[in-house]
């Protein structure tokens, strides 16, 4: 067996079929054919290097809080959820990409470290948050980053300064570069546990009042156009509450699609394409996705 064949055999041995409902916060029905779960950054690096040497396309996924995956997809998916190392050094936090945002915020609160309160209520992992430059209430993850640990296609693990990565509204240069996020260092401010707790609760309550946090979703589906809001446009197009099968445009916040029971990828696709079409035809605005859709 040559090296390529051996690598392919190893990847095939690691891959497992998995239920879609366990991979994203949308809890969609269906399955994926090939899911790999590296247990360390080194194993992640080995997998990425192997896929590139084999010339095989793959997709990295995290907590699935801003990701929709097609039922039955045969593209190999690599989950970073088992990369959970986290450590504190003064007001600096190192977290591997699989650590949840809620965990980081909770631990920062205990230590009286401020700067991530705006992210209260945002689900998913820090890796996904960096990839999407997640934000709310005027704050963005990129504003708290000191550096990012990445893996390139050769399987090399490197640390980049935040200025070496381009960040924009709900996006980053990781969308187009052959580098994958393995972890990051966040720089927060010294405060008190009480002050941080008060801010966290304030932002969470604001989210709870306006967003359907009690229903399965993947957050806001579309980016806000300049000087406008995607939710307002969807509502203006008469689509709030529009439903196909198990997927509905939320009646509470039209920027969210929610799973109202046994949602399928086809249901999601039908609602998604209808919203795009109606907003474009009725209001002349082409909405752009904020989430990642793995077709």
C-alpha positions as a LaTeX table, in Angstrom:
\begin{tabular}{lrrr}
\hline
Residue & $x$ (\AA) & $y$ (\AA) & $z$ (\AA) \\
\hline
Unk1 & 0.00 & 0.00 & 0.00 \\
Unk2 & 1.50 & 3.37 & $-1.01$ \\
Unk3 & 1.40 & 6.49 & 1.15 \\
Unk4 & $-1.68$ & 8.00 & $-0.53$ \\
Unk5 & $-3.60$ & 4.73 & $-0.27$ \\
Unk6 & $-2.60$ & 4.40 & 3.38 \\
Unk7 & $-3.76$ & 7.93 & 4.14 \\
Unk8 & $-7.06$ & 7.37 & 2.37 \\
Unk9 & $-7.58$ & 4.18 & 4.36 \\
Unk10 & $-6.89$ & 6.01 & 7.62 \\
Unk11 & $-9.36$ & 8.80 & 6.79 \\
Unk12 & $-11.99$ & 6.27 & 5.75 \\
Unk13 & $-11.51$ & 4.42 & 9.03 \\
Unk14 & $-11.99$ & 7.63 & 11.05 \\
Unk15 & $-15.12$ & 8.75 & 9.19 \\
Unk16 & $-18.52$ & 7.84 & 10.63 \\
Unk17 & $-22.13$ & 8.32 & 9.55 \\
Unk18 & $-23.91$ & 10.78 & 11.82 \\
Unk19 & $-27.38$ & 12.19 & 12.43 \\
Unk20 & $-27.75$ & 15.77 & 11.21 \\
Unk21 & $-29.81$ & 16.63 & 14.28 \\
Unk22 & $-26.67$ & 16.26 & 16.42 \\
Unk23 & $-24.51$ & 18.52 & 14.25 \\
Unk24 & $-26.35$ & 21.85 & 14.10 \\
Unk25 & $-28.56$ & 23.88 & 16.41 \\
Unk26 & $-31.33$ & 23.69 & 13.79 \\
Unk27 & $-31.81$ & 20.01 & 14.76 \\
Unk28 & $-32.59$ & 19.08 & 11.15 \\
Unk29 & $-33.68$ & 15.58 & 10.16 \\
Unk30 & $-31.32$ & 13.49 & 8.04 \\
Unk31 & $-27.79$ & 12.12 & 8.02 \\
Unk32 & $-24.27$ & 12.89 & 6.83 \\
Unk33 & $-22.09$ & 10.10 & 5.48 \\
Unk34 & $-18.61$ & 11.08 & 6.67 \\
Unk35 & $-17.94$ & 12.81 & 9.98 \\
Unk36 & $-14.46$ & 12.97 & 11.51 \\
Unk37 & $-13.83$ & 14.05 & 15.11 \\
Unk38 & $-10.17$ & 14.96 & 15.78 \\
Unk39 & $-9.31$ & 14.75 & 19.47 \\
Unk40 & $-6.48$ & 17.30 & 19.35 \\
Unk41 & $-5.09$ & 20.16 & 17.28 \\
Unk42 & $-2.31$ & 17.84 & 16.05 \\
Unk43 & $-4.87$ & 15.30 & 14.85 \\
Unk44 & $-6.84$ & 18.09 & 13.15 \\
Unk45 & $-3.62$ & 19.13 & 11.40 \\
Unk46 & $-2.97$ & 15.58 & 10.25 \\
Unk47 & $-6.49$ & 15.27 & 8.83 \\
Unk48 & $-6.27$ & 18.58 & 6.96 \\
Unk49 & $-2.87$ & 17.67 & 5.52 \\
Unk50 & $-4.15$ & 14.25 & 4.46 \\
Unk51 & $-7.19$ & 15.63 & 2.68 \\
Unk52 & $-5.04$ & 18.11 & 0.76 \\
Unk53 & $-2.50$ & 15.47 & $-0.21$ \\
Unk54 & $-5.39$ & 13.36 & $-1.51$ \\
Unk55 & $-6.90$ & 16.34 & $-3.34$ \\
Unk56 & $-10.20$ & 15.78 & $-1.51$ \\
Unk57 & $-12.59$ & 18.59 & $-0.60$ \\
Unk58 & $-13.73$ & 18.70 & 3.03 \\
Unk59 & $-15.55$ & 21.08 & 5.36 \\
Unk60 & $-14.74$ & 22.08 & 8.93 \\
Unk61 & $-17.73$ & 22.47 & 11.25 \\
Unk62 & $-17.99$ & 23.56 & 14.87 \\
Unk63 & $-21.08$ & 23.86 & 17.06 \\
Unk64 & $-23.35$ & 24.23 & 14.04 \\
Unk65 & $-25.01$ & 27.39 & 15.37 \\
Unk66 & $-24.68$ & 29.20 & 12.05 \\
Unk67 & $-24.50$ & 26.21 & 9.70 \\
Unk68 & $-27.04$ & 24.33 & 7.60 \\
Unk69 & $-25.94$ & 20.99 & 6.11 \\
Unk70 & $-27.62$ & 19.14 & 3.25 \\
Unk71 & $-29.12$ & 15.78 & 4.13 \\
Unk72 & $-27.11$ & 12.86 & 2.75 \\
Unk73 & $-24.05$ & 14.94 & 1.89 \\
Unk74 & $-21.00$ & 12.82 & 1.08 \\
Unk75 & $-18.46$ & 15.64 & 1.55 \\
Unk76 & $-16.30$ & 14.75 & 4.59 \\
Unk77 & $-17.11$ & 16.95 & 7.59 \\
Unk78 & $-14.48$ & 17.56 & 10.26 \\
Unk79 & $-15.88$ & 18.55 & 13.67 \\
Unk80 & $-13.76$ & 20.67 & 16.02 \\
Unk81 & $-16.08$ & 20.13 & 19.00 \\
Unk82 & $-13.55$ & 17.97 & 20.86 \\
Unk83 & $-10.90$ & 20.73 & 20.84 \\
Unk84 & $-11.81$ & 22.14 & 24.24 \\
Unk85 & $-8.60$ & 23.28 & 25.96 \\
Unk86 & $-8.95$ & 26.66 & 27.68 \\
Unk87 & $-6.61$ & 28.52 & 30.01 \\
Unk88 & $-6.32$ & 31.96 & 31.56 \\
Unk89 & $-3.27$ & 34.17 & 32.01 \\
Unk90 & $-4.28$ & 37.39 & 33.70 \\
Unk91 & $-6.71$ & 39.10 & 31.35 \\
Unk92 & $-5.76$ & 36.86 & 28.42 \\
Unk93 & $-7.73$ & 33.74 & 27.49 \\
Unk94 & $-6.49$ & 30.94 & 25.23 \\
Unk95 & $-9.30$ & 28.77 & 23.90 \\
Unk96 & $-9.26$ & 26.00 & 21.32 \\
Unk97 & $-11.84$ & 26.29 & 18.58 \\
Unk98 & $-14.30$ & 23.81 & 20.10 \\
Unk99 & $-14.83$ & 25.76 & 23.33 \\
Unk100 & $-18.32$ & 27.26 & 23.47 \\
Unk101 & $-18.76$ & 31.02 & 23.66 \\
Unk102 & $-21.06$ & 30.56 & 26.65 \\
Unk103 & $-18.30$ & 28.68 & 28.53 \\
Unk104 & $-15.75$ & 31.42 & 27.85 \\
Unk105 & $-18.19$ & 34.14 & 28.93 \\
Unk106 & $-19.06$ & 32.24 & 32.10 \\
Unk107 & $-15.42$ & 31.71 & 33.08 \\
Unk108 & $-14.55$ & 35.33 & 32.25 \\
Unk109 & $-17.43$ & 36.49 & 34.43 \\
Unk110 & $-16.11$ & 34.48 & 37.42 \\
Unk111 & $-12.76$ & 36.23 & 37.04 \\
Unk112 & $-14.24$ & 39.69 & 36.57 \\
Unk113 & $-12.97$ & 39.96 & 32.98 \\
Unk114 & $-15.00$ & 42.24 & 30.73 \\
Unk115 & $-15.30$ & 42.60 & 26.96 \\
Unk116 & $-17.38$ & 39.63 & 25.81 \\
Unk117 & $-20.69$ & 40.55 & 27.43 \\
Unk118 & $-22.14$ & 41.54 & 24.03 \\
Unk119 & $-21.88$ & 37.88 & 22.97 \\
Unk120 & $-24.23$ & 36.70 & 25.73 \\
Unk121 & $-26.82$ & 34.44 & 24.16 \\
Unk122 & $-24.82$ & 33.81 & 20.98 \\
Unk123 & $-24.58$ & 30.01 & 20.67 \\
Unk124 & $-21.78$ & 28.00 & 19.13 \\
Unk125 & $-18.02$ & 27.82 & 19.53 \\
Unk126 & $-15.24$ & 30.38 & 19.59 \\
Unk127 & $-13.87$ & 28.91 & 16.35 \\
Unk128 & $-17.13$ & 29.63 & 14.56 \\
Unk129 & $-17.34$ & 33.05 & 16.19 \\
Unk130 & $-13.89$ & 33.99 & 14.84 \\
Unk131 & $-14.69$ & 32.55 & 11.39 \\
Unk132 & $-17.90$ & 34.62 & 11.17 \\
Unk133 & $-16.65$ & 37.57 & 13.23 \\
Unk134 & $-19.75$ & 37.16 & 15.37 \\
Unk135 & $-21.15$ & 40.22 & 17.04 \\
Unk136 & $-24.09$ & 41.98 & 18.64 \\
Unk137 & $-24.94$ & 45.29 & 20.28 \\
Unk138 & $-22.03$ & 47.03 & 18.55 \\
Unk139 & $-19.40$ & 44.50 & 19.64 \\
Unk140 & $-17.49$ & 41.99 & 17.50 \\
Unk141 & $-15.22$ & 39.08 & 18.37 \\
Unk142 & $-12.41$ & 40.55 & 16.25 \\
Unk143 & $-12.24$ & 43.51 & 18.65 \\
Unk144 & $-11.25$ & 41.14 & 21.47 \\
Unk145 & $-8.76$ & 39.00 & 19.55 \\
Unk146 & $-5.03$ & 39.11 & 20.25 \\
Unk147 & $-4.03$ & 36.24 & 17.96 \\
Unk148 & $-5.42$ & 33.20 & 16.13 \\
Unk149 & $-3.95$ & 29.70 & 16.03 \\
Unk150 & $-4.40$ & 28.25 & 12.54 \\
Unk151 & $-3.65$ & 25.09 & 10.58 \\
Unk152 & $-2.65$ & 25.43 & 6.92 \\
Unk153 & $-3.09$ & 22.88 & 4.14 \\
Unk154 & 0.39 & 21.44 & 4.80 \\
Unk155 & $-0.70$ & 20.57 & 8.34 \\
Unk156 & 1.45 & 23.29 & 9.91 \\
Unk157 & 0.16 & 24.91 & 13.11 \\
Unk158 & 0.90 & 28.64 & 13.30 \\
Unk159 & $-0.13$ & 31.63 & 15.40 \\
Unk160 & $-1.19$ & 34.78 & 13.54 \\
Unk161 & $-1.53$ & 38.25 & 14.98 \\
Unk162 & $-5.03$ & 39.69 & 14.65 \\
Unk163 & $-3.68$ & 42.24 & 12.15 \\
Unk164 & $-2.65$ & 39.41 & 9.83 \\
Unk165 & $-6.29$ & 38.42 & 9.31 \\
Unk166 & $-8.95$ & 40.50 & 7.58 \\
Unk167 & $-12.23$ & 40.91 & 9.44 \\
Unk168 & $-15.44$ & 42.53 & 8.23 \\
Unk169 & $-19.14$ & 42.45 & 9.06 \\
Unk170 & $-19.95$ & 38.79 & 9.79 \\
Unk171 & $-16.98$ & 37.60 & 7.79 \\
Unk172 & $-13.23$ & 37.01 & 7.82 \\
Unk173 & $-10.48$ & 36.11 & 5.38 \\
Unk174 & $-10.78$ & 32.51 & 6.61 \\
Unk175 & $-13.72$ & 32.20 & 4.20 \\
Unk176 & $-11.35$ & 32.33 & 1.24 \\
Unk177 & $-7.92$ & 31.28 & 2.54 \\
Unk178 & $-6.53$ & 27.77 & 2.98 \\
Unk179 & $-6.23$ & 28.18 & 6.75 \\
Unk180 & $-8.44$ & 26.70 & 9.44 \\
Unk181 & $-8.98$ & 28.01 & 12.97 \\
Unk182 & $-7.64$ & 25.79 & 15.75 \\
Unk183 & $-7.85$ & 28.30 & 18.59 \\
Unk184 & $-7.32$ & 31.92 & 19.59 \\
Unk185 & $-6.12$ & 34.27 & 22.31 \\
Unk186 & $-8.60$ & 36.85 & 23.58 \\
Unk187 & $-7.63$ & 40.00 & 25.47 \\
Unk188 & $-10.23$ & 41.24 & 27.96 \\
Unk189 & $-10.37$ & 44.08 & 30.48 \\
Unk190 & $-10.18$ & 43.85 & 34.24 \\
Unk191 & $-13.50$ & 44.58 & 35.92 \\
Unk192 & $-15.49$ & 42.86 & 38.69 \\
Unk193 & $-17.54$ & 39.68 & 38.61 \\
Unk194 & $-20.67$ & 41.63 & 39.59 \\
Unk195 & $-20.29$ & 44.23 & 36.83 \\
Unk196 & $-19.66$ & 41.57 & 34.18 \\
Unk197 & $-22.61$ & 39.48 & 35.43 \\
Unk198 & $-24.91$ & 42.51 & 35.28 \\
Unk199 & $-23.92$ & 43.26 & 31.67 \\
Unk200 & $-24.22$ & 39.62 & 30.61 \\
Unk201 & $-27.74$ & 39.38 & 32.03 \\
Unk202 & $-28.75$ & 42.70 & 30.45 \\
Unk203 & $-27.68$ & 41.65 & 26.94 \\
Unk204 & $-29.18$ & 38.18 & 27.31 \\
Unk205 & $-32.55$ & 39.63 & 28.35 \\
Unk206 & $-32.49$ & 41.98 & 25.35 \\
Unk207 & $-31.87$ & 39.02 & 23.05 \\
Unk208 & $-34.57$ & 36.92 & 24.69 \\
Unk209 & $-37.18$ & 39.65 & 24.16 \\
Unk210 & $-36.50$ & 40.02 & 20.45 \\
Unk211 & $-35.24$ & 36.61 & 19.27 \\
Unk212 & $-36.78$ & 33.09 & 19.28 \\
Unk213 & $-34.15$ & 31.63 & 21.61 \\
Unk214 & $-36.55$ & 28.90 & 22.76 \\
Unk215 & $-36.79$ & 27.31 & 19.29 \\
Unk216 & $-34.17$ & 25.48 & 17.19 \\
Unk217 & $-32.53$ & 27.91 & 14.75 \\
Unk218 & $-29.14$ & 28.93 & 13.40 \\
Unk219 & $-29.45$ & 32.60 & 14.25 \\
Unk220 & $-29.95$ & 35.34 & 11.69 \\
Unk221 & $-30.03$ & 33.82 & 8.21 \\
Unk222 & $-29.08$ & 36.94 & 6.27 \\
Unk223 & $-26.68$ & 39.83 & 6.73 \\
Unk224 & $-28.19$ & 43.24 & 7.30 \\
Unk225 & $-27.91$ & 45.34 & 4.12 \\
Unk226 & $-26.27$ & 48.73 & 4.53 \\
Unk227 & $-28.54$ & 51.13 & 6.42 \\
Unk228 & $-31.30$ & 48.54 & 6.73 \\
Unk229 & $-32.25$ & 45.28 & 8.44 \\
Unk230 & $-32.85$ & 41.92 & 6.80 \\
Unk231 & $-35.67$ & 41.18 & 9.27 \\
Unk232 & $-37.48$ & 44.40 & 8.33 \\
Unk233 & $-37.22$ & 43.58 & 4.62 \\
Unk234 & $-38.50$ & 40.02 & 5.10 \\
Unk235 & $-41.39$ & 41.32 & 7.18 \\
Unk236 & $-42.15$ & 44.03 & 4.60 \\
Unk237 & $-42.26$ & 41.35 & 1.90 \\
Unk238 & $-45.05$ & 39.67 & 3.87 \\
Unk239 & $-43.02$ & 36.60 & 4.80 \\
Unk240 & $-43.03$ & 36.67 & 8.61 \\
Unk241 & $-44.61$ & 33.34 & 9.59 \\
Unk242 & $-44.15$ & 31.86 & 6.09 \\
Unk243 & $-43.78$ & 28.11 & 6.47 \\
Unk244 & $-42.86$ & 25.06 & 4.40 \\
Unk245 & $-42.95$ & 21.70 & 6.19 \\
Unk246 & $-41.00$ & 22.01 & 9.42 \\
Unk247 & $-39.29$ & 25.34 & 8.65 \\
Unk248 & $-40.88$ & 28.70 & 9.38 \\
Unk249 & $-39.81$ & 32.33 & 9.21 \\
Unk250 & $-40.01$ & 33.28 & 12.88 \\
Unk251 & $-43.03$ & 35.33 & 13.90 \\
Unk252 & $-40.91$ & 36.91 & 16.64 \\
Unk253 & $-37.93$ & 37.93 & 14.48 \\
Unk254 & $-38.21$ & 37.60 & 10.70 \\
Unk255 & $-34.43$ & 37.29 & 10.34 \\
Unk256 & $-34.60$ & 33.83 & 11.94 \\
Unk257 & $-35.86$ & 30.59 & 10.43 \\
Unk258 & $-37.05$ & 28.15 & 13.10 \\
Unk259 & $-37.57$ & 24.39 & 13.18 \\
Unk260 & $-41.20$ & 23.87 & 14.15 \\
Unk261 & $-40.94$ & 20.08 & 13.93 \\
Unk262 & $-39.21$ & 17.50 & 11.72 \\
Unk263 & $-37.56$ & 20.13 & 9.52 \\
Unk264 & $-35.71$ & 18.82 & 6.47 \\
Unk265 & $-33.09$ & 20.38 & 4.24 \\
Unk266 & $-35.64$ & 20.61 & 1.42 \\
Unk267 & $-37.98$ & 22.56 & 3.73 \\
Unk268 & $-35.16$ & 24.95 & 4.56 \\
Unk269 & $-34.14$ & 25.32 & 0.91 \\
Unk270 & $-37.71$ & 26.13 & $-0.14$ \\
Unk271 & $-38.15$ & 28.79 & 2.54 \\
Unk272 & $-34.68$ & 30.24 & 1.88 \\
Unk273 & $-35.15$ & 30.55 & $-1.89$ \\
Unk274 & $-38.66$ & 31.99 & $-1.47$ \\
Unk275 & $-37.39$ & 34.69 & 0.88 \\
Unk276 & $-34.54$ & 35.61 & $-1.47$ \\
Unk277 & $-36.92$ & 35.77 & $-4.44$ \\
Unk278 & $-39.68$ & 37.78 & $-2.75$ \\
Unk279 & $-37.38$ & 40.36 & $-1.14$ \\
Unk280 & $-35.58$ & 40.89 & $-4.44$ \\
Unk281 & $-38.75$ & 41.15 & $-6.52$ \\
Unk282 & $-40.80$ & 43.25 & $-4.09$ \\
Unk283 & $-38.15$ & 45.46 & $-2.53$ \\
Unk284 & $-35.24$ & 45.34 & $-4.97$ \\
Unk285 & $-32.74$ & 44.08 & $-2.37$ \\
Unk286 & $-30.53$ & 41.01 & $-2.84$ \\
Unk287 & $-30.02$ & 39.47 & 0.58 \\
Unk288 & $-26.71$ & 37.78 & 1.38 \\
Unk289 & $-26.43$ & 34.79 & 3.73 \\
Unk290 & $-24.90$ & 35.30 & 7.15 \\
Unk291 & $-24.86$ & 31.57 & 7.80 \\
Unk292 & $-22.81$ & 28.84 & 6.10 \\
Unk293 & $-24.80$ & 26.44 & 3.92 \\
Unk294 & $-23.01$ & 23.20 & 3.10 \\
Unk295 & $-24.76$ & 22.08 & $-0.09$ \\
\hline
\end{tabular}
